[in-house]
Amino acid sequence: MLMAALLTVSIGASARDYQLPSIGQPADNYMSPAEEEKIGRQVVAQLLDRHLILEDVQLREYLTRVGTRLAAHTDTDASAFRFYPIDSSQINAFALPGGYIGINAGLLTETDNESELAGVMGHEMAHVTQRHIARQIEATSGMGWATAAAILVAAIAGGGDPDALTAAVTAGVSNLSQQQTNFTRAHEFEADRIGIRTMAEADYNPDSMASFFEKLQRRSRLYGNQLPEILLSHPVSNTRMAEAETRARDYADTRVEESDAYPLMKERARVLMSKQYGDLLRYYEQRRKDEGERPALDYGYALTLLQLGRTSDAIGLLEPLLEKAPQTQAYVLAMANARAQAGQSEQARALLERARTAFPNSVAVKLDYAQLLVDGNQPEATRAFLMQDRDLLAQSSQAQQMLARVAGDQGNLGEAYYRQAKYYELRGNYGPAINQLRTALQTADLNAFDKARLRALLDQMVKACHTAWSERECREQVTADARY
């Protein structure tokens, strides 16, 4: 549905026809799934480095739950997809090669229900399962992985600005034909069709794809030349909207089920992408005045108050929410954060201890608990807690950074350098990781065990960098990082 994939990347005729290449058959003639994964990892690493990804674990966990529910009704395992909230108020989303999917915070706040969000996500997941981006890249002979990754990053970072995108595109793509534009439109229709089927089978409202189309099309009349980004990347025609409505009728008996977490995560996204908390505070005050004290509004209002340091006011808002819904993770973590900010560490710890029991698999809960230990100057407890969870250490750069911090506080330089390098590795940022280790081996006062450990990790990082990028690009990253 609507969709966002700048990346699948079609900037559409309405955006001056700045299109990426189109379908080629078969995609495997150009790149394998492993090569698609390589491009996707490269793009995500650059997005992290540019701070374009919202590194909020709660929001990412929520998007992953929705995506996992959808993936259960595809022929692809849920582990093949990774979902990221993007720090942008633009109404858009995108799919990258290798199953990496970005959802702009602005798109989440623009939806009216979880089915609309699921429609966008299902559409983007279809771009992945049908390998549309690989086909587009394959259709343009001579485009290398690095060029493809650069185009994808530019498309996202350009914020929908056709001039920003075309500067990247013309570096590796030229003479795109009308046939390629038509292929791109074919991708969109195929992703709509598959996305509607997927969301209906996952018990989301299949009508929501067409209704979101219609809503954006109505609003586009108010934008003039400032169309929402999603309408630039995925032009909405009457034909496309009519086809979405027709396909939705095939699933008229769908039993719609939506998560209670949706309205809370919608407000969380609104707060996280805000740059003006004073304006946001007035926004919530006016909405609460107009609509009454609704839980999601109170939650967003409380998060805004916390950003402004008005801790006691936030606690006052969160207390009745938590009393009515004590098992709502968002409320528990918000209150724990508020108690910690207020210096009430024992109350915060009690809340997080209960959360660990109620939500044993939540990375957000684990990291908030570990952060409370760090802030409480309990390095041994922090290390013991994190080291017992290998899965957490394997996936969370934040956990590795916490271990680096407590090791540094304890004067354990070998461990501190090791963990900081692992932090960079998990973010795909190999230049700083390699330089960290080289610096440690050249300057730090290390024992024989630490030296051997860091040398082994350095060899591992260099090999991983060559695999993820190339030998030349790794040298360039290391050299560029060493300048700073």
N, C-alpha and C positions, 0 to 999 in steps of 0.2 A: 504494500500500500504505500502510500505516499512517500515517501521515502527518500529518504534521506540519503542515500548513499551518494554523497558527493562523489563518492567513490564507487559508486559503481561506476563511476564517475561520469555522470553525464550531465553536462551543464545545460543541456537542452536548448532548443531553438529559441526559446524565450530569453535565454541568457547569451545571446549573440552566437549560438551554435558552437561554443567552445566545447567540443566533445572529445572524450578519450576514444581510442580505437574500439572496434566492435568485435562481434563474435568471429571466432575462427574455429574450425572443427578439425580434429579434436584438440582440446586445450593441452592434452598431454604431449602433443607434438612440440610445444614450446616450453612448458614448465611442468614439472611433476608436483604432486601435493607437497612434497618436502620443500621444493623451491618456493611454492606459494607461502608456506609457513615461514620461510626465511624472510621474504619481503614483509609479511605481516609483523614479524618480530622487530624488524628494522624500523618500521613506521612507528610502532608503539614505543620503542626506545626513544625515538626522536620526539614524540609527543610528550613523554614523561620529562625529557630534558628541557623542553620548552614550557613546561608547567601547563599544558593544555588538557591534561587529564585531572579530574577531581579525585584526589587520593583520599576518598572517604569510604571506609570499609563498609559501613552500613548501607550506603547507597549502592555500592557495587554488589554486595550480597543480595540486595533486593532484586536488582536487574538480573542477576544470575539465577535467582529462583524463578522469575518469570521465564527467562530463556530456557531453563531446564525443563520447565513444564511444557513449553512449546516443542523442545527438541524430542521429547518422548513420543511425539506424533510425526516425526520425520524418520527417514532411513539412516540418520546420522546420530552417533552417540553424543550426548550432551557435553562430554569432555572435549569435543572438537570445537566448541565455541567458547570464546572468552568475551565478556561484556565489560565495557568501561564507560563511566559517566564522564562527559566532556564538559570542561569549564567554558561554556559558551551560552549566551542568551539567545542565539540564533535558533530558529525552529528547524532542526535537522537531525539526521542520524546518518551513519555510513557503515558499509561493510568493507573489510580489508581482506586481502588474500590470507588464507590460513585460518579463517574462522574468527578473526578479531572484529568485534562489532562495537561501535561507539554510539552512544545516545547523548545528544546534547541536553544539558540541564534545561535549556529553554524549550525543548520539545516536550519534556516531561511536564513542565508547568503549563504548557498549552493544552495538553490533553484534558478531557473531562472525566474519563474513567479508565480503568485498567485495560479494558478491551481495546481502546484506541491505541494505547501504548503497545499492547501485544500485537496489534495489527502492523505497526511500524516495525517492531522487532521481527515478526514473522516474515515480513517482506525482505528485510535485510538478511535474515538467515537463509532465505531462498536464493538470494544472490550468491551466498557462500556454497550451498549444496549444489547449485547448478554451475558453479565455477565461472560465473560471468566475467569476473575481472581477469582471470587467467585467459579467457577467450578474447577479451578486448586487447590485452597486451600481446597475445599471440598473433593477432591480426596485423600488428605493426611490426614488420620485420626489423631487426636490428636494435630494438629497445632492450637495453640490459636491465638487470635487477635493480641496480643503483638508480638508474633513470626512472624506472617505474616507482620505486620507493620515494624518490624526490618529488615526483608528480603528486603522489598520494598525500604526502605531508603538506605540500604547497596548497593542495586543494582544501585541506582541513584548516590549516593555519591562515589561509586567505580569507576565511570567514564568508565565503560565497562571493567575494569580489572577483568578477570575471577577469579584470586586468591582472590581478595577482596570480590567478590560475593559469591564464594563457601564457604568462612569462615562463612558467615551468613547463607547460605542455609543449611550447614551440621549441624547447631545447631538445626534445626527443621525438616529437610527433609532428608531421606536416602532411599537407595534401589529403586531409580527411574528406571522404566523399559523402554524398547524400545517402549512399547505401549503408555506410557506417552509422549514420544518424538513425536510420531505420532499424538497424540491428539493435542499437541501444534502446530504442523504444520497445522492440520486441522483448528485450531483457525485462523491462519494467512490467509489461503485461504478463510475462511468465512469472515474475516474482509476486505480482498481485494474485494470480491464480493459485499458486502454491501457498502463499501466505494466508489467504482466506481459508483454504482447506485446513491448514495447520492450526490456525487459531480456533476454528470451529470444533475440530477434534479435541482440542485442549480445553473446551468448554468456555471459550471467550465468545463474545457476541460478534458474529461474522458481518453484521450490518455496520459495525463500527469503522471498518475501513472506508466504505463509501461515505459514511456520515462525516468522517474526518476530512475526506476530500472536499466534500461540499462546504464544510465550515471554513476551510482555508480558502476555497475559491470565493466564498462570500466576502471574507475578510480582505482578500486581495484587492477588491474594488476600493477599499479604504486606504491601501498602501500606495497607490499610484505607481511611481517608478521604484519604490522601496519594497519590493515583494519579499515575503518570507523566504529565507534561504532554501527551504525545502521545495518551494515552487520553482526556484531556479534550477535546482539539481534534478527535480522530478516534475516536469510540467504536467499539469492536470488538464486533460481534455474531457469534453462531454462524452466522447466514446469510451474513454478509460473509466470514467465514473459510472457510466451506464453498465459497462461490463462487470464492474465490481458489485453493483447492486444485483445484477442478474445471477452472478455466481453465489452471492450470499443467500439467495432464495433457495439454493440447493441444500442449505443447512438450516432450514427454518425451524427445525425441532431441537436445535441446540439448547442444552440446559446451561445457562450462563452462571458461572461462579467466579467471583472476583475477590481478591485479597483485601483484608482490612488494613494491610500495610500501605496500600497504594496512596490514599490521601495524605498519609504522614510523610511518605517519601517524596511526594510531590512538593510539600512545603519545605522539606529538608533541602531539596534541590534548589528551591527558590532562595533560601537563606545562603546556601553555600556559594551560589553564583553571584550573590549580591556584592557590590563594591561600595554601596552607600547605605550603611545600616540605619542612619537617621531617617532616610527616606523610606526604608523598609519598615521601620517601626511605625511610621505614620500610615503606611499601607495597611498594616495589620490592625491598627487602631480603628481605621475607617471601616474596614471590612467587618470587624467584630461589632462595630456600631450598626452597620447596615444589615448584617446577617445573623447577629447574635453570637453567643459564645459556643462555637462548634469545636469539637476536639482537635481537628486538624489545624484549624486557625490558632487555637490556643497553643498547640505544640510549636508551630512556626513562630508565633509571637514569643514564646519562651526561649527558643533558640536565638532569636534576635536579641532579646534582653541579655542573654549570656554573652553574646558577642560584644555588647556595650558595657559589660561589667556590672549589670544590675542583677546581681545574683539572687538577692532575697526576693525580688519581684518574680524572677523566673521560678524559684522554688514555690512561691505562692500559686503560680499557675499550674505547675506540674503536680502538686500534691493531690488535687481532686481528680486529675486525669489518672494518676497511678492508683488512687483508691478505687476508682470504678473499673479499671482494667489493669490489675497488678501483674498480669502475664504478658503485657505488651512490651516487647523488647525495646522499642524506640523510647518509650517513657522511662523505662528502668535506666537505660544508659544516659538519657538526658538528665535525669535526677541525680545519678551518680556523679556526673560531670559537674552539675550545679553544687552538690554537697562538697566535692573536692575543691572547687573554686572558692567556696565559702570557708574553707579551712576545716571542714567537718569530715576528716579523713576516715574516721571509724564508721560513720553512717554510710559514706561512699563505699567503703570496703564491704560492709554488710550487704548492700544492694548488689554489688558485683559478685559476691560469693553466691547469692541466691541466683543471679543470672547465669553463673557457670553451671549450676545444677539444671536450671530451666532450659538453657540453650547451650548444651555441651559442645556442639560443633560450630558455634558461631565464632568466626575469626575476629569480628568486631568486639565481642565480649572478652575474648582472650587478650586482645591488644589493649583494651581499656583497663583490664585488670593489671596487666604488666606495667602500663604507664603509671598507674597509681602506685605501684611498688617503686618504680624509678623515682617518681616525684617525692615519695616518702623516704628517699635515701636508704633504700633497702637493697643494696646491690646483690648480696648473696641470695636473698629470696627471689629477686628478679631473675637471676641466672638459673637458679634451680627450677623455677616455674617454666621458663622458656626452653631450657635444654631438654625437658622431659617430653616436649612435643615436636617430634621430628618433622611431621607434616607441616606444622606452622612455620618452622625454620626454612623448609624447602620452598615455601610459596610466599612468604612475607618479608619484603625488604625492610619493613618497619621493625619487625622482630630482630632482624640482624643488626639494625642500627642501635636498638636499645642495648643489645649485648655489647656492641662496640663502646657505647657510652659508659656502661657500668664497668667494663674492663679498664677503660681509660681512667675512670675515677679511682679505681683500685691500683693504678700504676702497672697494670698488666699490659704492656705495650704490644707484645706478640699477639695476644688475643684480640686486642683492640684493632690492630691493623688487619688481622685475619677477618674479623667480622665486618669491618667497614668495606673491605674488598668484596665480601659476599653480598653486602648491601648493593654495591654498584653492579655486581654481576646479575642479580635478580632484576635489575632495571634495564639490563642490556647495555649498560654504559661501561664498556670495557676499558676505555682509555684511562679514566680515573682509577679503576681497579688495579690495572697494571702499574700505574705510577705510584699508587699507595704502597704496593708490595715492593717495588724497587727502592723507594725511599726508605722503607723499613729495613730492608736488607743492607742498605748502604750506610745508614746513619743511626739506627736504633741500637741500644744496648740489649742484645738478645742472647738468650742461652742457646745451646746447640739444638735442643728440641725445637724451639721456636724458629730458628733459622731453617732447619730442614723442612718444617711444616710450611713456612711461607714460600720457600723455593718450590716446593711441590705445587702449592696453590698457584704460584706465578706461572709455572709451566702449563697448568690446567687452564688458567685464564687466557693465556696466549693462544692455545689450541682452540678454546671455545670462541675466542674473538675471530680467528681465521675461519671457523665454521660458520659463524653467524654473519660475518661480513666478507672480508677477503684479506689476504696478507697486506696488500697495499693500503686498503682502507683502515686496517688496524694500526699500521704505522702512522698514518695521518691523524687518527684519533689520539694516539698516545702523544704525538708531537704537539698537537693543538692543545691538549689538556695541560701539557707541561709548561705552556706559556703563561698559565694563570696561577 
